[in-house]
């Protein structure tokens, strides 16, 4: 295993019955890296994503995060270890306010539970005040503080996407996985999203992996790109290298 | 000021707990007065129903786990507390009887909480209708067990339970139930209950352990249902297995739904209204329950979001 990488996928293969969705995937993610995983529809991007987030277990191979195996860990354990994610189809907590959506995500790093909530002593009040500060600071950074008391699902689409990212950041991740963040966005929103992703990496100093099939978005911000086709990694490199790679061009445009 | 906006319920020691203390003292002061027996009885019924509805609201409303087993938890608490009193009351001197009653109630609550754990854990893989059916089955199993247990009077019922339940006990414990549920839910920790209800997958991706929250909701909810059962037993002085059938569970569910799932204050109001409604309808004699049913259908059609739900903000 590469000592400098925080996520290391080694020879990961997953089969569903006769179908090999991901085959011998190797992928290293270094701290503070912005990496993109692209590929045509059905290439296995989402399956790879689900392998990393513990939704699926690899049939063969292994995945390590920060030196620890990811296999057999429940999603909330992985989040505690430092992997946070957003969803392709936005999944906010619909009946909670913007503020509470983020607040709910802060509880994993706090020891407060049933007892302190019931006793409501001085330490509880102090902890709750800290949480409030923490959440408001995050909302402030992403210009969502003015919407704090709005019901999350009443927000415009772009704001919901941003709120989902803020909520993931509230878990204090080392690696943030974004599942098709540009889905359903117009060119202006996409440009804004690209600026935002770069800003998050610089501001929070975390690694970010994008799973996306919008080439423009991925080419525009990622430092390294891995390309999947039919479950296999066909190329990996800088955006320039990927753009020129004949295999990638063939995968996206077909060959004569 | 900002803190006030954020906590609809005071976060400090001097806030929430002081209100609980005031409510408990007031309950016992009120119970010193002399009241018409009928009104007193109905008022105690209201208090017991508040405990049942508010505790079920933690499971059904806030955590979104549709349970139809609340009458079962109530039965466990009722029979445990009643049996305890019947066995130990003769040996306890008169001045210590309130203490005995408190122990009986807590014991009833504790045994019901264990039942809650027993139902909660295996039911965790189930969602929606399937969970409802399992909890319904649990309630029926409890009823059938009690019906065949000679030690608690079997089908002919448990008689001669001492009358310990007063206005003070009932409303002190109803206040405690409201305090516990509202305190739990209105905290950073407690936002997890609502998060699990809204989207379990997203919740676990945010580091929230859905299993722990669901089991907690079941255990706390069942505990207070058991307490309500104990109060009921020492109020009616007679327990019959048929009083804990699934219609009783439905009654409590209706209070929660009519109040608006996940709003404690509204559920309290719904519990009051739905306890009083059948009393007001007594003048219609035979048609009473038909009118009651029609009223509920009408209310649900007019206000499906809950009778007392206003504005958009949920889960406060």
Interface residues (C-beta under 8 A of the other chain):
Chain A: X53 X74 X75 X76 X79 X80 X84 X85 X87 X91 X92 X93 X94 X95 X96 X97 X99 X100 X103 X104 X105 X106 X107 X108 X110 X112 X113 X114 X116 X117 X118 X120 X121 X122 X124 X125 X127 X128 X129 X131 X132 X149 X151 X154 X167 X168 X170 X171
Chain B: X2 X3 X5 X6 X7 X10 X11 X12 X13 X15 X16 X17 X180 X183 X184 X187 X188 X189 X190 X191 X192 X194 X195 X197 X198 X199 X201 X202 X203 X204 X205 X206 X207 X208 X209 X210 X216 X220 X262 X312 X313 X314 X315
